[in-house]
Amino acid sequence: MAVAEAVLPDPGDPHLTIIPRTTEERARIAAVTAPARDFSAAERFEARPGGAATVPGRRAAQAFAQPSANMPEARRMDFALGDALFQKLWASSPSSTLASDGLGPLYNARSCQACHIRDGRGHPPEGPGDDAVSMFLRVSVPADPQAEMPAIAGWIATAPDPVYGGQLQEFGTVGHRGEYRLEVRYEEIAVPLSGGETAHLRKPTYRAADLAYGPLAEDAMLSPRVAPPMIGLGLLEAIPAADILALADPEDADGDGISGRASLVWSREHDRAVLGRFGWKAGEPTIREQSAAAFSGDIGIATPLVPTLWGDCSVAQSACREAPHGGNAQGLEISAEAFDVLSYYTANLAVPARRDPGDAEVLRGKQVFYDTGCTACHTPKFVTARLEDQPEQSFQLIWPYSDLLLHDMGEGLADHRPEGRATGTEWRTAPLWGIGLTGAVSGHTTFLHDGRARSLLEAVLWHGGEAQPHRDAVVSMAPADRAALIRYLESL
């Protein structure tokens, strides 16, 4: 489905109030974001991946829960209120706590925090009987390409399952059965490595068991998703779209085997095509729209952007649609003011400082990372736009290690479920900042979109498609270099 990016509309940045860059600033940005050439010492500012918003790095459970360090004092109360909303347990309607009712009737979690554990990443069920609060299955069916679809070149027509909607909800409020039970089975795969070492991967198989409302559509496509970490989202949103699009090479014109593509999506808020940045396939354009989609699909809460009071319940689920709801006078279950505060919170969860960026082993691993070609997708640096109304994100040198583009990752990671312009083998490059703190924050070290990888090395070994040569290089490199590479990733 790849098409030349030149035929796409300019998505611009309608969600940002940007001050244009001067010629002098553009030259400074080009210099400071140039790839590293010297690996004998840490680069200037490398220890502060979130720019002035960076907070001290701590190996503690709350490492991802800190506000942007450069946040104005006047906004800290908004951050605290947003934190409380993020942790709020929603109740079913009718409820005596009017500010908290509206849950479901079908849902995956009762709070944002339940999925994004301590603002970190979710995980798959850990064994028989364990629920899947921080993981769910998206579902869709092929749609008629001639049906009304967004005016975006390369868009792949899909539709929600006619009964189960756009994702499967495991739980239901009183009187409503949860839609299914997520069942995961793993097959162990041994991967021989150089130096006599062996890695073991686990290949998952997913099943939607105990379906409560009849079978899924025959052509239903399922995709497992764990909740991603929340840090640095406002900084990612502040990267000018033009800087991301400049990295796209859908036809691989430079012949390096990497053909990143932009995910363009239709913005509900701005009623136009916008660059997708958020979600495992970059299916949402802004923090507000990502939050609204999660409120609706995961918790069943109506927001200003997705005001459906029944969440993801389909027309076929009439009892769900007719159930009591928590709508206020505006027909919402979270007010516009509260939604704004929550969005501010999610935009300002700070990126922790690097650990030991000047350590000799870390620097050796950094050179391996660059020499292996990992930076072809995991772009180390950007400079955010100058923003009139967002001082926390304005004109910061940041180090997310992602180009935010779609890449073909091969059959091993394929979900065979298209999403927008993303094919069934494509995924957005995941940002790497803070990845070394996963164990401290989330209590586990599982990675990738479905948590199949139990270590950073396993995550690397699952790379295929465009990244196959880089993965193979890791398999064949000297064990000491491989260990240094992992040490570098752990320092991010």
PAKEDREN-678455 format. One record per residue (C-alpha): residue number from 1; residue in three letters; x, y, z; chain. Coordinates in steps of 0.25 Angstrom, whole numbers, plus 5000, padded with zeros to 4 digits. Example, Ala and Ser with C-alpha at 12.3 -4.5 7.8 and 13.67 -1.06 7.14 Angstrom:
# residues 2
NODE  num  residuo     X     Y     Z  cadena
NODE    1      ALA  5049  4982  5031       A
NODE    2      SER  5055  4996  5029       A
***
This chain:
# residues 492
NODE  num  residuo     X     Y     Z  cadena
NODE    1      MET  5000  5000  5000       A
NODE    2      ALA  5012  5009  5000       A
NODE    3      VAL  5011  5022  4992       A
NODE    4      ALA  5020  5033  4990       A
NODE    5      GLU  5019  5043  5001       A
NODE    6      ALA  5019  5055  4991       A
NODE    7      VAL  5005  5051  4988       A
NODE    8      LEU  5000  5053  5002       A
NODE    9      PRO  4994  5065  5008       A
NODE   10      ASP  5003  5074  5017       A
NODE   11      PRO  4998  5069  5031       A
NODE   12      GLY  5004  5082  5037       A
NODE   13      ASP  5002  5083  5052       A
NODE   14      PRO  4988  5089  5055       A
NODE   15      HIS  4989  5085  5069       A
NODE   16      LEU  5001  5094  5072       A
NODE   17      THR  5003  5109  5072       A
NODE   18      ILE  5017  5109  5066       A
NODE   19      ILE  5026  5121  5065       A
NODE   20      PRO  5034  5120  5051       A
NODE   21      ARG  5049  5116  5052       A
NODE   22      THR  5059  5126  5047       A
NODE   23      THR  5070  5123  5038       A
NODE   24      GLU  5080  5123  5049       A
NODE   25      GLU  5072  5114  5057       A
NODE   26      ARG  5070  5104  5046       A
NODE   27      ALA  5086  5103  5045       A
NODE   28      ARG  5087  5101  5060       A
NODE   29      ILE  5077  5090  5060       A
NODE   30      ALA  5084  5083  5048       A
NODE   31      ALA  5097  5084  5056       A
NODE   32      VAL  5092  5079  5069       A
NODE   33      THR  5083  5067  5063       A
NODE   34      ALA  5095  5062  5054       A
NODE   35      PRO  5098  5047  5057       A
NODE   36      ALA  5109  5045  5067       A
NODE   37      ARG  5123  5042  5061       A
NODE   38      ASP  5131  5042  5074       A
NODE   39      PHE  5128  5030  5084       A
NODE   40      SER  5139  5033  5094       A
NODE   41      ALA  5130  5042  5103       A
NODE   42      ALA  5116  5045  5104       A
NODE   43      GLU  5110  5056  5095       A
NODE   44      ARG  5107  5070  5101       A
NODE   45      PHE  5093  5069  5107       A
NODE   46      GLU  5092  5054  5105       A
NODE   47      ALA  5089  5052  5120       A
NODE   48      ARG  5076  5060  5118       A
NODE   49      PRO  5067  5053  5108       A
NODE   50      GLY  5055  5062  5111       A
NODE   51      GLY  5063  5075  5110       A
NODE   52      ALA  5059  5085  5121       A
NODE   53      ALA  5047  5076  5124       A
NODE   54      THR  5056  5065  5129       A
NODE   55      VAL  5055  5060  5143       A
NODE   56      PRO  5066  5053  5151       A
NODE   57      GLY  5067  5038  5148       A
NODE   58      ARG  5063  5029  5159       A
NODE   59      ARG  5062  5014  5160       A
NODE   60      ALA  5049  5015  5167       A
NODE   61      ALA  5035  5011  5164       A
NODE   62      GLN  5031  5026  5163       A
NODE   63      ALA  5042  5029  5153       A
NODE   64      PHE  5031  5032  5142       A
NODE   65      ALA  5021  5039  5150       A
NODE   66      GLN  5029  5053  5151       A
NODE   67      PRO  5024  5066  5145       A
NODE   68      SER  5033  5073  5135       A
NODE   69      ALA  5044  5080  5142       A
NODE   70      ASN  5042  5093  5135       A
NODE   71      MET  5027  5093  5138       A
NODE   72      PRO  5022  5107  5143       A
NODE   73      GLU  5019  5107  5157       A
NODE   74      ALA  5005  5112  5154       A
NODE   75      ARG  5002  5099  5146       A
NODE   76      ARG  5006  5089  5157       A
NODE   77      MET  4993  5088  5163       A
NODE   78      ASP  4987  5085  5149       A
NODE   79      PHE  4997  5074  5148       A
NODE   80      ALA  4993  5069  5162       A
NODE   81      LEU  4978  5069  5158       A
NODE   82      GLY  4981  5062  5145       A
NODE   83      ASP  4989  5051  5153       A
NODE   84      ALA  4977  5049  5162       A
NODE   85      LEU  4968  5047  5150       A
NODE   86      PHE  4978  5038  5144       A
NODE   87      GLN  4977  5029  5156       A
NODE   88      LYS  4962  5031  5158       A
NODE   89      LEU  4954  5018  5159       A
NODE   90      TRP  4941  5020  5151       A
NODE   91      ALA  4928  5014  5156       A
NODE   92      SER  4916  5009  5148       A
NODE   93      SER  4903  5017  5147       A
NODE   94      PRO  4895  5021  5155       A
NODE   95      SER  4905  5024  5166       A
NODE   96      SER  4904  5033  5178       A
NODE   97      THR  4918  5039  5173       A
NODE   98      LEU  4913  5047  5161       A
NODE   99      ALA  4927  5051  5157       A
NODE  100      SER  4932  5037  5156       A
NODE  101      ASP  4920  5029  5150       A
NODE  102      GLY  4919  5025  5135       A
NODE  103      LEU  4928  5013  5135       A
NODE  104      GLY  4925  5003  5124       A
NODE  105      PRO  4916  4996  5123       A
NODE  106      LEU  4927  4988  5116       A
NODE  107      TYR  4941  4992  5119       A
NODE  108      ASN  4955  4987  5120       A
NODE  109      ALA  4959  4995  5133       A
NODE  110      ARG  4953  5004  5143       A
NODE  111      SER  4965  5015  5143       A
NODE  112      CYS  4976  5020  5133       A
NODE  113      GLN  4986  5015  5144       A
NODE  114      ALA  4981  5001  5144       A
NODE  115      CYS  4986  4999  5129       A
NODE  116      HIS  4998  5009  5130       A
NODE  117      ILE  5004  5003  5143       A
NODE  118      ARG  5011  5015  5150       A
NODE  119      ASP  5011  5022  5137       A
NODE  120      GLY  5019  5011  5131       A
NODE  121      ARG  5016  4999  5121       A
NODE  122      GLY  5006  4988  5123       A
NODE  123      HIS  5008  4973  5122       A
NODE  124      PRO  5001  4961  5116       A
NODE  125      PRO  4994  4951  5126       A
NODE  126      GLU  5004  4944  5135       A
NODE  127      GLY  4998  4931  5135       A
NODE  128      PRO  4984  4923  5136       A
NODE  129      GLY  4974  4931  5144       A
NODE  130      ASP  4981  4945  5142       A
NODE  131      ASP  4973  4955  5136       A
NODE  132      ALA  4978  4964  5124       A
NODE  133      VAL  4975  4978  5130       A
NODE  134      SER  4987  4985  5124       A
NODE  135      MET  4985  4977  5110       A
NODE  136      PHE  4974  4975  5101       A
NODE  137      LEU  4971  4970  5087       A
NODE  138      ARG  4967  4980  5076       A
NODE  139      VAL  4957  4975  5066       A
NODE  140      SER  4953  4979  5052       A
NODE  141      VAL  4948  4973  5039       A
NODE  142      PRO  4951  4977  5024       A
NODE  143      ALA  4942  4988  5019       A
NODE  144      ASP  4938  4992  5005       A
NODE  145      PRO  4949  5001  4999       A
NODE  146      GLN  4938  5009  4992       A
NODE  147      ALA  4931  5012  5005       A
NODE  148      GLU  4932  5026  5011       A
NODE  149      MET  4947  5027  5017       A
NODE  150      PRO  4956  5038  5020       A
NODE  151      ALA  4962  5045  5008       A
NODE  152      ILE  4976  5039  5011       A
NODE  153      ALA  4984  5032  5000       A
NODE  154      GLY  4988  5018  5004       A
NODE  155      TRP  4977  5017  5014       A
NODE  156      ILE  4973  5002  5016       A
NODE  157      ALA  4958  5001  5018       A
NODE  158      THR  4954  4993  5031       A
NODE  159      ALA  4942  4994  5040       A
NODE  160      PRO  4939  4989  5055       A
NODE  161      ASP  4933  4975  5057       A
NODE  162      PRO  4918  4976  5055       A
NODE  163      VAL  4916  4971  5069       A
NODE  164      TYR  4928  4973  5077       A
NODE  165      GLY  4932  4987  5072       A
NODE  166      GLY  4947  4992  5071       A
NODE  167      GLN  4953  4984  5083       A
NODE  168      LEU  4949  4973  5092       A
NODE  169      GLN  4945  4977  5107       A
NODE  170      GLU  4948  4967  5117       A
NODE  171      PHE  4939  4972  5128       A
NODE  172      GLY  4924  4977  5130       A
NODE  173      THR  4917  4985  5140       A
NODE  174      VAL  4905  4978  5148       A
NODE  175      GLY  4896  4971  5138       A
NODE  176      HIS  4906  4972  5126       A
NODE  177      ARG  4915  4960  5123       A
NODE  178      GLY  4929  4964  5119       A
NODE  179      GLU  4931  4960  5104       A
NODE  180      TYR  4942  4950  5105       A
NODE  181      ARG  4954  4944  5113       A
NODE  182      LEU  4968  4946  5107       A
NODE  183      GLU  4976  4933  5105       A
NODE  184      VAL  4990  4933  5102       A
NODE  185      ARG  4999  4921  5099       A
NODE  186      TYR  5014  4922  5096       A
NODE  187      GLU  5024  4913  5088       A
NODE  188      GLU  5038  4914  5092       A
NODE  189      ILE  5048  4916  5080       A
NODE  190      ALA  5063  4915  5082       A
NODE  191      VAL  5072  4925  5075       A
NODE  192      PRO  5087  4921  5074       A
NODE  193      LEU  5096  4933  5076       A
NODE  194      SER  5111  4935  5073       A
NODE  195      GLY  5120  4931  5084       A
NODE  196      GLY  5112  4918  5087       A
NODE  197      GLU  5101  4926  5094       A
NODE  198      THR  5086  4923  5092       A
NODE  199      ALA  5074  4932  5094       A
NODE  200      HIS  5060  4927  5095       A
NODE  201      LEU  5048  4934  5089       A
NODE  202      ARG  5034  4931  5092       A
NODE  203      LYS  5024  4932  5081       A
NODE  204      PRO  5010  4935  5085       A
NODE  205      THR  4997  4930  5080       A
NODE  206      TYR  4984  4938  5084       A
NODE  207      ARG  4970  4933  5086       A
NODE  208      ALA  4958  4941  5089       A
NODE  209      ALA  4951  4930  5098       A
NODE  210      ASP  4938  4930  5105       A
NODE  211      LEU  4931  4940  5095       A
NODE  212      ALA  4919  4945  5102       A
NODE  213      TYR  4911  4950  5090       A
NODE  214      GLY  4913  4940  5079       A
NODE  215      PRO  4924  4937  5070       A
NODE  216      LEU  4933  4948  5064       A
NODE  217      ALA  4931  4951  5049       A
NODE  218      GLU  4938  4940  5040       A
NODE  219      ASP  4948  4950  5035       A
NODE  220      ALA  4951  4957  5048       A
NODE  221      MET  4965  4962  5050       A
NODE  222      LEU  4971  4962  5064       A
NODE  223      SER  4983  4970  5069       A
NODE  224      PRO  4988  4969  5084       A
NODE  225      ARG  4993  4982  5090       A
NODE  226      VAL  4999  4985  5104       A
NODE  227      ALA  4998  4999  5109       A
NODE  228      PRO  5011  5007  5106       A
NODE  229      PRO  5019  5016  5115       A
NODE  230      MET  5014  5030  5117       A
NODE  231      ILE  5026  5038  5118       A
NODE  232      GLY  5030  5049  5108       A
NODE  233      LEU  5017  5049  5101       A
NODE  234      GLY  5016  5065  5100       A
NODE  235      LEU  5030  5065  5095       A
NODE  236      LEU  5027  5055  5084       A
NODE  237      GLU  5015  5064  5080       A
NODE  238      ALA  5023  5076  5079       A
NODE  239      ILE  5033  5071  5069       A
NODE  240      PRO  5029  5078  5056       A
NODE  241      ALA  5022  5069  5046       A
NODE  242      ALA  5031  5074  5035       A
NODE  243      ASP  5043  5068  5043       A
NODE  244      ILE  5037  5055  5044       A
NODE  245      LEU  5032  5054  5029       A
NODE  246      ALA  5047  5058  5025       A
NODE  247      LEU  5051  5045  5030       A
NODE  248      ALA  5041  5037  5022       A
NODE  249      ASP  5046  5029  5010       A
NODE  250      PRO  5035  5020  5006       A
NODE  251      GLU  5041  5016  4993       A
NODE  252      ASP  5055  5014  4999       A
NODE  253      ALA  5061  5024  4990       A
NODE  254      ASP  5074  5024  4997       A
NODE  255      GLY  5075  5008  4996       A
NODE  256      ASP  5078  5006  5011       A
NODE  257      GLY  5067  4996  5012       A
NODE  258      ILE  5059  5005  5021       A
NODE  259      SER  5046  5011  5016       A
NODE  260      GLY  5039  5018  5027       A
NODE  261      ARG  5025  5023  5024       A
NODE  262      ALA  5017  5034  5030       A
NODE  263      SER  5004  5030  5037       A
NODE  264      LEU  4993  5040  5033       A
NODE  265      VAL  4980  5039  5041       A
NODE  266      TRP  4967  5047  5041       A
NODE  267      SER  4967  5057  5053       A
NODE  268      ARG  4953  5057  5059       A
NODE  269      GLU  4957  5070  5066       A
NODE  270      HIS  4962  5077  5054       A
NODE  271      ASP  4954  5071  5043       A
NODE  272      ARG  4966  5068  5034       A
NODE  273      ALA  4978  5059  5031       A
NODE  274      VAL  4988  5060  5042       A
NODE  275      LEU  5001  5052  5045       A
NODE  276      GLY  4999  5040  5054       A
NODE  277      ARG  5009  5039  5065       A
NODE  278      PHE  5002  5031  5077       A
NODE  279      GLY  4999  5017  5078       A
NODE  280      TRP  5006  5004  5074       A
NODE  281      LYS  5003  5007  5059       A
NODE  282      ALA  5002  5022  5061       A
NODE  283      GLY  4987  5022  5059       A
NODE  284      GLU  4984  5035  5067       A
NODE  285      PRO  4989  5049  5064       A
NODE  286      THR  4989  5056  5077       A
NODE  287      ILE  4990  5053  5092       A
NODE  288      ARG  4975  5058  5094       A
NODE  289      GLU  4970  5049  5083       A
NODE  290      GLN  4978  5037  5088       A
NODE  291      SER  4973  5040  5102       A
NODE  292      ALA  4959  5041  5097       A
NODE  293      ALA  4960  5028  5089       A
NODE  294      ALA  4965  5021  5102       A
NODE  295      PHE  4954  5026  5111       A
NODE  296      SER  4944  5021  5101       A
NODE  297      GLY  4949  5008  5097       A
NODE  298      ASP  4956  5004  5111       A
NODE  299      ILE  4947  5010  5121       A
NODE  300      GLY  4934  5014  5114       A
NODE  301      ILE  4935  5028  5118       A
NODE  302      ALA  4929  5039  5108       A
NODE  303      THR  4938  5051  5106       A
NODE  304      PRO  4937  5064  5098       A
NODE  305      LEU  4944  5057  5086       A
NODE  306      VAL  4937  5043  5087       A
NODE  307      PRO  4924  5046  5093       A
NODE  308      THR  4918  5032  5092       A
NODE  309      LEU  4912  5029  5106       A
NODE  310      TRP  4912  5014  5103       A
NODE  311      GLY  4927  5014  5100       A
NODE  312      ASP  4930  5003  5089       A
NODE  313      CYS  4917  4995  5090       A
NODE  314      SER  4912  4992  5076       A
NODE  315      VAL  4898  4994  5071       A
NODE  316      ALA  4896  4979  5073       A
NODE  317      GLN  4898  4981  5088       A
NODE  318      SER  4885  4988  5090       A
NODE  319      ALA  4885  4985  5105       A
NODE  320      CYS  4899  4992  5107       A
NODE  321      ARG  4894  5004  5099       A
NODE  322      GLU  4881  5005  5107       A
NODE  323      ALA  4888  5004  5121       A
NODE  324      PRO  4888  5016  5130       A
NODE  325      HIS  4900  5025  5128       A
NODE  326      GLY  4907  5036  5135       A
NODE  327      GLY  4905  5047  5125       A
NODE  328      ASN  4905  5062  5130       A
NODE  329      ALA  4897  5073  5125       A
NODE  330      GLN  4906  5074  5113       A
NODE  331      GLY  4904  5059  5110       A
NODE  332      LEU  4918  5056  5115       A
NODE  333      GLU  4923  5046  5126       A
NODE  334      ILE  4936  5055  5128       A
NODE  335      SER  4935  5070  5127       A
NODE  336      ALA  4943  5077  5117       A
NODE  337      GLU  4950  5084  5128       A
NODE  338      ALA  4954  5071  5135       A
NODE  339      PHE  4958  5065  5121       A
NODE  340      ASP  4967  5077  5118       A
NODE  341      VAL  4974  5075  5132       A
NODE  342      LEU  4976  5061  5129       A
NODE  343      SER  4982  5064  5116       A
NODE  344      TYR  4992  5074  5122       A
NODE  345      TYR  4996  5063  5132       A
NODE  346      THR  4999  5053  5121       A
NODE  347      ALA  5006  5063  5113       A
NODE  348      ASN  5015  5066  5124       A
NODE  349      LEU  5020  5053  5130       A
NODE  350      ALA  5035  5055  5130       A
NODE  351      VAL  5046  5047  5124       A
NODE  352      PRO  5056  5043  5134       A
NODE  353      ALA  5071  5046  5132       A
NODE  354      ARG  5080  5036  5126       A
NODE  355      ARG  5088  5027  5135       A
NODE  356      ASP  5103  5026  5133       A
NODE  357      PRO  5104  5032  5119       A
NODE  358      GLY  5119  5034  5120       A
NODE  359      ASP  5122  5020  5125       A
NODE  360      ALA  5132  5012  5116       A
NODE  361      GLU  5123  5000  5114       A
NODE  362      VAL  5111  5009  5111       A
NODE  363      LEU  5119  5017  5101       A
NODE  364      ARG  5124  5004  5094       A
NODE  365      GLY  5109  5000  5093       A
NODE  366      LYS  5106  5013  5087       A
NODE  367      GLN  5116  5011  5076       A
NODE  368      VAL  5110  4997  5074       A
NODE  369      PHE  5096  5003  5073       A
NODE  370      TYR  5101  5013  5063       A
NODE  371      ASP  5110  5004  5055       A
NODE  372      THR  5099  4993  5054       A
NODE  373      GLY  5089  5003  5048       A
NODE  374      CYS  5079  5004  5059       A
NODE  375      THR  5078  5019  5057       A
NODE  376      ALA  5072  5017  5043       A
NODE  377      CYS  5059  5016  5050       A
NODE  378      HIS  5062  5019  5065       A
NODE  379      THR  5065  5034  5062       A
NODE  380      PRO  5073  5039  5074       A
NODE  381      LYS  5070  5054  5074       A
NODE  382      PHE  5060  5065  5070       A
NODE  383      VAL  5058  5079  5074       A
NODE  384      THR  5043  5082  5077       A
NODE  385      ALA  5036  5094  5072       A
NODE  386      ARG  5036  5108  5078       A
NODE  387      LEU  5022  5108  5085       A
NODE  388      GLU  5015  5121  5090       A
NODE  389      ASP  5006  5114  5100       A
NODE  390      GLN  5014  5101  5104       A
NODE  391      PRO  5027  5106  5111       A
NODE  392      GLU  5030  5092  5116       A
NODE  393      GLN  5031  5086  5102       A
NODE  394      SER  5036  5099  5094       A
NODE  395      PHE  5049  5098  5087       A
NODE  396      GLN  5056  5086  5094       A
NODE  397      LEU  5066  5077  5089       A
NODE  398      ILE  5061  5063  5092       A
NODE  399      TRP  5066  5049  5090       A
NODE  400      PRO  5054  5039  5088       A
NODE  401      TYR  5061  5029  5079       A
NODE  402      SER  5049  5028  5069       A
NODE  403      ASP  5046  5034  5056       A
NODE  404      LEU  5031  5032  5059       A
NODE  405      LEU  5029  5026  5045       A
NODE  406      LEU  5023  5012  5041       A
NODE  407      HIS  5033  5001  5037       A
NODE  408      ASP  5031  4987  5032       A
NODE  409      MET  5035  4978  5044       A
NODE  410      GLY  5033  4965  5036       A
NODE  411      GLU  5025  4953  5039       A
NODE  412      GLY  5030  4950  5052       A
NODE  413      LEU  5023  4962  5058       A
NODE  414      ALA  5012  4963  5048       A
NODE  415      ASP  4998  4964  5054       A
NODE  416      HIS  4992  4964  5040       A
NODE  417      ARG  4982  4975  5044       A
NODE  418      PRO  4983  4988  5036       A
NODE  419      GLU  4980  5001  5043       A
NODE  420      GLY  4979  5013  5035       A
NODE  421      ARG  4991  5014  5025       A
NODE  422      ALA  4998  5003  5034       A
NODE  423      THR  4999  4989  5028       A
NODE  424      GLY  4998  4976  5036       A
NODE  425      THR  5013  4976  5037       A
NODE  426      GLU  5016  4990  5040       A
NODE  427      TRP  5018  4997  5053       A
NODE  428      ARG  5022  5011  5058       A
NODE  429      THR  5036  5011  5063       A
NODE  430      ALA  5035  5011  5078       A
NODE  431      PRO  5042  5022  5086       A
NODE  432      LEU  5054  5016  5095       A
NODE  433      TRP  5055  5027  5105       A
NODE  434      GLY  5053  5022  5119       A
NODE  435      ILE  5053  5007  5114       A
NODE  436      GLY  5064  5003  5124       A
NODE  437      LEU  5055  5007  5136       A
NODE  438      THR  5044  4998  5132       A
NODE  439      GLY  5047  4987  5143       A
NODE  440      ALA  5047  4998  5154       A
NODE  441      VAL  5034  5005  5149       A
NODE  442      SER  5025  4993  5144       A
NODE  443      GLY  5031  4982  5152       A
NODE  444      HIS  5034  4974  5139       A
NODE  445      THR  5043  4974  5127       A
NODE  446      THR  5034  4970  5116       A
NODE  447      PHE  5034  4978  5103       A
NODE  448      LEU  5028  4980  5089       A
NODE  449      HIS  5014  4982  5086       A
NODE  450      ASP  5009  4969  5092       A
NODE  451      GLY  5019  4968  5103       A
NODE  452      ARG  5025  4955  5097       A
NODE  453      ALA  5039  4959  5099       A
NODE  454      ARG  5044  4956  5113       A
NODE  455      SER  5057  4964  5111       A
NODE  456      LEU  5063  4975  5103       A
NODE  457      LEU  5071  4965  5095       A
NODE  458      GLU  5058  4957  5092       A
NODE  459      ALA  5052  4969  5087       A
NODE  460      VAL  5064  4972  5077       A
NODE  461      LEU  5063  4957  5073       A
NODE  462      TRP  5048  4959  5069       A
NODE  463      HIS  5052  4970  5059       A
NODE  464      GLY  5050  4966  5044       A
NODE  465      GLY  5046  4972  5031       A
NODE  466      GLU  5053  4985  5029       A
NODE  467      ALA  5061  4982  5042       A
NODE  468      GLN  5065  4967  5038       A
NODE  469      PRO  5080  4971  5035       A
NODE  470      HIS  5081  4979  5048       A
NODE  471      ARG  5076  4967  5056       A
NODE  472      ASP  5085  4957  5048       A
NODE  473      ALA  5097  4966  5052       A
NODE  474      VAL  5093  4965  5066       A
NODE  475      VAL  5092  4950  5065       A
NODE  476      SER  5106  4949  5059       A
NODE  477      MET  5114  4960  5066       A
NODE  478      ALA  5124  4957  5077       A
NODE  479      PRO  5117  4954  5091       A
NODE  480      ALA  5124  4965  5097       A
NODE  481      ASP  5119  4975  5087       A
NODE  482      ARG  5105  4969  5089       A
NODE  483      ALA  5106  4971  5104       A
NODE  484      ALA  5110  4985  5102       A
NODE  485      LEU  5099  4988  5093       A
NODE  486      ILE  5089  4983  5103       A
NODE  487      ARG  5096  4991  5114       A
NODE  488      TYR  5094  5004  5105       A
NODE  489      LEU  5079  5001  5104       A
NODE  490      GLU  5078  4999  5119       A
NODE  491      SER  5084  5013  5121       A
NODE  492      LEU  5074  5020  5112       A
***
